[in-house]
Amino acid sequence: AQTVTQSQPEMSVQEAETVTLSCTYDTSESDYYLFWYKQPPSRQMILVIRQEAYKQQNATENRFSVNFQKAAKSFSLKISDSQLGDAAMYFCAYRSANSNYQLIWGAGTKLIIKP
Amino acid sequence: DTAVSQTPKYLVTQMGNDKSIKCEQNLGHDTMYWYKQDSKKFLKIMFSYNNKELIINETVPNRFSPKSPDKAHLNLHINSLELGDSAVYFCASSQDPGTDTQYFGPGTRLTVL
């Protein structure tokens, strides 16, 4: 069975600096998708970034980028120029492309932005 | 325009009651989901419907019953509520369950007293 591990329950960063959130996963499949979702205090789950496993190029969305290491089964999220509005819980998630399409979630990392 | 909406946002009720949470999406997606997020923030899939057919049905007490009257709606009915049902329930949708990103509703915080 697939699992997703986020080893950092909480991270803090100074405003305007860069922070990296870690995520590792375990799977025997070769075709899958990885996601980072953000959950601010409003509770809304917001998609931050998505990566297809077949793509070697790391996904980027404005200040958010990932470091996808398929062999190492690692999928970290880098947030550049951190802003106060980035404060939230960040969840890493995995989904198979072949069967059982449910998202497998990590436990989340709480990101604190220091002004 | 709200893409995935849930009602109510907050629900406080007594043990033993029956309650429903409604979900609607206006994205034209074919697949909808229900997730439960417990007090430790852990998210777990409960159900998924694709074109009104059940495709994921995780180990959930049969007191929970999803109902999909059409592709745009997936409601969650809970019978005989228990204290342990207190959680935040999220509805989500995607176009294709295998390839597409899931978009989430705002969540419904259920508190059972």
Interface residues (C-beta under 8 A of the other chain):
Chain A: Y33 F35 Y37 Q39 S42 R43 Q44 M45 I46 L47 R50 M89 F91 A97 N98 N100 Y101 Q102 L103 W105 A107 G108
Chain B: T31 Y33 K40 K41 F42 L43 K44 I45 S48 I55 I56 E58 V88 F90 A92 P97 G98 T99 T101 Q102 Y103 F104 P106 G107 R109
